[in-house]
Amino acid sequence: MRIGLDELRHRARRSRYEALARLIRPSRTPEEISAAGQEQDAVRQVLGGINRRHAELLLLRNRGFSYEEVAAALKLNPASVGTLLSRAQSAFRKEYIRRYGEK
């Protein structure tokens, strides 16, 4: 009887651990970590090479700020944030292509 109960507990515990393991992101290889770091450096370089206002817009929006929050933070008209963001994205794209080519 005890062996049967132990086996049931073992199976339940194993299924819980396997479910948790699927939720955890698999570890990355050193090559993937290096590539991600290089890409982050490239983005920082491009942000440093574009208009400061454009970089601020892109960073705030990327952080999850709403258009209203971006407008308040940068003292802009909320109705113009979409247009300014579009221009900022275009400027970023052009600078990235100029520096690193199309990928």
C-alpha positions in Angstrom: 0.0 0.0 0.0 2.8 2.4 1.0 4.6 1.8 -2.3 1.5 2.6 -4.3 0.9 5.9 -2.4 4.5 6.9 -2.9 4.3 6.3 -6.6 1.1 8.4 -6.9 2.8 11.2 -5.0 5.9 10.9 -7.2 3.8 11.2 -10.4 1.9 14.2 -9.1 5.1 15.9 -8.0 6.7 15.2 -11.3 3.8 16.5 -13.4 3.8 19.8 -11.3 7.6 20.2 -11.9 7.3 19.5 -15.6 4.4 22.1 -15.9 6.6 24.7 -14.1 9.6 23.9 -16.3 7.5 24.6 -19.4 6.7 28.1 -18.0 10.3 29.0 -17.5 12.1 30.4 -20.6 14.8 28.0 -21.8 18.3 29.2 -21.1 20.0 30.9 -23.9 23.3 29.9 -25.5 26.3 32.2 -25.2 25.9 33.0 -28.9 22.4 34.2 -28.3 23.4 36.3 -25.3 26.2 37.9 -27.3 23.9 38.6 -30.3 21.3 40.2 -28.0 24.0 42.4 -26.5 25.2 43.5 -29.9 21.7 44.3 -31.0 21.1 46.4 -27.8 24.3 48.3 -28.5 23.2 48.9 -32.0 19.9 50.3 -30.8 21.6 52.5 -28.3 23.9 53.9 -31.0 21.0 54.6 -33.3 19.0 56.3 -30.5 22.1 58.4 -29.8 22.3 59.4 -33.5 18.7 60.6 -33.9 17.0 63.7 -32.7 16.7 63.7 -28.9 12.9 64.3 -29.0 12.5 61.3 -31.3 14.6 59.1 -29.0 12.5 60.2 -26.0 9.3 59.5 -27.8 10.4 56.0 -28.8 11.7 55.1 -25.4 8.6 56.3 -23.5 6.3 54.5 -25.9 8.4 51.3 -25.7 8.2 51.4 -21.9 4.4 51.1 -22.3 3.4 54.7 -21.8 0.1 55.7 -23.4 -0.2 58.5 -25.9 -1.6 60.8 -23.1 1.2 59.9 -20.7 3.9 60.5 -23.4 2.2 63.9 -24.2 2.2 64.9 -20.5 5.8 63.7 -20.0 7.2 65.6 -23.0 4.7 68.6 -22.8 3.2 67.8 -26.2 -0.3 68.1 -27.6 -1.8 64.6 -27.2 -3.3 64.8 -30.6 0.1 65.1 -32.2 1.8 62.2 -30.4 0.8 59.7 -33.1 2.3 61.7 -35.9 5.4 62.5 -33.9 5.9 58.8 -33.1 5.6 57.9 -36.7 8.2 60.4 -37.6 10.5 59.2 -34.8 10.1 55.6 -36.0 10.9 56.6 -39.5 14.0 58.5 -38.3 15.1 55.5 -36.3 14.6 53.2 -39.3 16.6 55.5 -41.6 19.5 55.8 -39.1 19.6 52.1 -38.5 19.7 51.3 -42.2 22.4 54.0 -42.7 24.6 52.5 -40.0 23.9 48.8 -40.3 22.2 48.2 -43.6 18.9 46.4 -44.0 18.4 43.2 -42.1 
